[in-house]
């Protein structure tokens, strides 16, 4: 493998990682923005639909790893595999925190006067 090919693999790996992390950041920002309100009876969106969208990022990373492996670009294949595993681990940890934030937001809205006779809607 020539030096030019190695640089291309590193650059491609870095570009893919930046794009994937940017997509995750946009998904997180769209979920977090549902909590920004001056209305005390407002509560944010459940995290479930946003997490379902975020699962496509590690799936795309696995596809990119398979394509890179088939083309013989080891740097991209390995980096995409590592990124996919890391994102799956992060999403697993974020799920519980997102559900707690949603329940807390819903509870706060109930305490401020929102009619809440039922438990919070399931995420």
Protein Blocks (a to p, Z undefined) as FASTA:
>chain_A
ZZklmmmmmmmmmmmmmmmmmmmmmmmmmmmmmmgcfbfkbccddfklmmmmmmmmmmmm
mmmmmmmmmnopaklmmmmmmmmmmmmmmmmmmmmmmmmmmmmmmmmmmmnopacfbccd
dZZ
